[in-house]
Amino acid sequence: MSAIPKFSHVVFQTPQGEAMRNWYSTVLDGRVVFSDDVLSFVTYDEEHHRIALIHPPVAMDRKTETTAAAHHTAFTFANIDELIERYELLRDKDILPAVCICHGITTSMYYKDPDGNFVEMQIDTFENPDDATAYMQGPYYEEDSVGPAFDPEELVKRRREGASEKELGDRETWRHSGLGNPLEILMGPR
């Protein structure tokens, strides 16, 4: 068996160094390790950096919703209450998710950074990765590989009313949310 790597960091090239540095520091409750006119490094844990930003003082074209590029990065929380806590912290700083989706394997909130990159804040629905894989190979994913959108305020309300993490992570809970197809937000206009 080959060695299994551990994810280290992601690097974004951006014309908006300060805005991106501030946004990631806020969203990840992180800190700037180093920053100059060309590079910035942000971390939120024991690693020396998790987000790096290349922001040279040269003109750059902004990516569009239809640019072929990496789509999003994702960060996992231990449970629904931690995800809600982060949602409320960001909401109170006027940082709101672009779309929230109950994928079945995760309960996810997708935010957009200042450059338009998606950042997923999520919890895993299954404790065992094999169970998540089996779910993805089952009828729910065959019928709809994305899952229904949900309103984060409704999620908070239901949790405070006593809904379980399992119930809130069940696609059936949100199937009739009436929020439309979340792919239209995730993929941009077609």
C-alpha positions in Angstrom: 0.0 0.0 0.0 1.3 3.5 -0.9 1.7 6.3 1.6 -1.4 8.3 2.3 -0.9 12.0 2.0 -2.5 14.6 4.4 -4.0 17.7 2.9 -1.8 20.7 3.6 -3.0 23.9 2.1 -4.7 25.6 -0.9 -3.2 28.6 -2.8 -5.3 31.2 -4.6 -4.0 33.7 -7.1 -5.9 36.9 -6.6 -6.0 40.6 -7.6 -7.6 41.3 -4.2 -5.0 40.3 -1.6 -6.2 42.3 1.3 -9.9 41.5 0.8 -9.2 37.8 0.4 -6.8 37.7 3.4 -9.4 39.4 5.6 -12.3 37.2 4.4 -10.5 33.9 5.0 -9.2 35.1 8.4 -12.8 35.9 9.3 -14.6 32.9 7.8 -12.1 30.4 9.2 -11.6 32.2 12.5 -7.9 32.2 11.5 -4.9 34.4 11.8 -2.4 35.9 9.3 1.0 34.2 9.7 2.7 36.4 7.2 1.8 39.0 4.5 3.7 41.3 2.2 3.0 42.9 -1.2 3.0 39.5 -3.0 2.1 36.7 -0.6 -0.2 36.1 2.4 -0.5 33.0 4.6 -3.5 32.3 6.8 -3.9 29.4 9.3 -6.6 28.3 11.7 -5.0 25.3 13.4 -1.5 23.9 14.2 -0.4 24.0 10.5 1.9 26.9 9.5 -0.6 27.8 6.8 -3.8 26.4 5.3 -4.6 29.2 2.9 -2.0 31.0 0.8 -2.7 33.9 -1.4 -0.5 35.1 -4.3 -1.4 38.7 -5.0 1.4 40.2 -7.1 1.1 43.9 -8.0 0.1 43.1 -11.6 -3.2 43.3 -13.4 -5.1 40.0 -13.4 -8.4 39.0 -15.0 -11.1 38.0 -12.6 -12.5 34.5 -13.1 -16.1 34.2 -14.1 -18.8 31.7 -13.1 -18.1 29.7 -16.3 -14.3 29.7 -16.1 -12.9 26.2 -15.9 -11.2 26.2 -12.5 -11.2 24.6 -9.1 -14.8 24.9 -7.8 -14.6 25.0 -4.1 -12.7 24.1 -0.9 -14.5 22.4 2.0 -14.1 22.5 5.7 -15.7 20.0 8.0 -17.1 20.6 11.5 -17.6 17.9 14.1 -21.4 18.3 14.5 -24.4 20.4 13.5 -24.1 22.7 16.5 -20.5 23.7 15.5 -21.7 24.3 11.9 -24.6 26.4 13.3 -22.2 28.3 15.6 -20.0 29.2 12.6 -23.0 30.1 10.5 -24.2 32.5 13.2 -20.8 34.0 13.7 -20.5 34.7 10.0 -24.1 35.9 9.6 -23.6 38.4 12.4 -20.7 39.8 10.3 -22.9 40.0 7.2 -21.2 36.9 5.5 -24.0 34.7 4.3 -24.0 31.5 2.4 -24.8 31.7 -1.3 -26.6 28.4 -1.0 -27.1 25.6 1.5 -27.6 22.0 0.4 -28.5 18.8 2.1 -26.4 16.4 0.0 -27.3 13.4 2.1 -23.7 12.6 2.9 -23.1 16.1 4.2 -25.1 19.1 5.4 -23.4 22.0 3.6 -23.3 25.7 3.5 -21.5 27.3 0.5 -20.1 30.8 0.8 -18.3 32.9 -1.9 -15.0 34.5 -1.2 -14.3 38.0 -2.6 -12.9 36.4 -5.9 -16.1 34.3 -6.3 -14.6 31.0 -5.2 -17.0 28.8 -3.3 -16.1 27.7 0.3 -18.1 24.8 1.7 -18.7 24.6 5.5 -20.1 21.1 6.2 -20.7 18.3 8.6 -20.6 14.6 7.6 -23.9 12.8 7.9 -22.3 9.4 8.3 -19.7 8.5 10.9 -18.3 5.7 8.7 -17.0 6.7 5.3 -18.1 3.3 3.9 -21.7 4.1 4.8 -21.4 7.5 3.0 -20.0 5.7 -0.1 -22.9 3.2 0.0 -25.4 6.0 0.2 -23.8 7.7 -2.8 -24.1 4.4 -4.8 -27.8 4.1 -3.8 -31.1 5.4 -5.2 -30.9 8.9 -3.8 -27.8 9.8 -5.7 -29.1 8.0 -8.8 -32.2 10.2 -8.7 -30.5 13.5 -7.7 -26.7 13.6 -7.1 -26.8 17.1 -5.5 -29.7 17.2 -3.1 -32.2 19.8 -2.0 -31.4 23.4 -0.9 -32.4 24.5 2.6 -32.7 27.8 4.4 -30.0 28.1 7.1 -32.3 30.1 9.4 -34.9 27.2 9.2 -32.1 24.8 10.1 -31.2 26.9 13.1 -34.9 27.1 14.1 -35.5 23.4 13.8 -32.4 22.6 15.8 -33.5 24.9 18.6 -36.9 23.2 18.5 -35.2 19.9 19.1 -34.6 18.4 15.7 -31.8 15.9 15.7 -28.6 16.1 13.6 -29.8 13.0 11.8 -33.2 14.6 10.9 -31.5 17.8 9.7 -29.1 15.8 7.5 -31.9 13.8 5.9 -32.7 14.9 2.3 -36.4 14.2 2.9 -36.5 16.9 5.6 -35.7 19.5 2.9 -37.1 17.9 -0.3 -40.0 20.4 -0.4 -38.2 23.5 0.7 -39.2 25.3 -2.4 -35.8 26.9 -2.8 -35.2 25.7 -6.4 -32.3 23.8 -7.9 -29.1 24.6 -6.0 -27.0 23.8 -9.1 -28.2 27.1 -10.6 -26.2 28.9 -7.9 -23.3 26.4 -7.8 -22.7 26.4 -11.5 -23.7 29.9 -12.6 -25.8 30.8 -15.6 -25.9 28.4 -18.5 
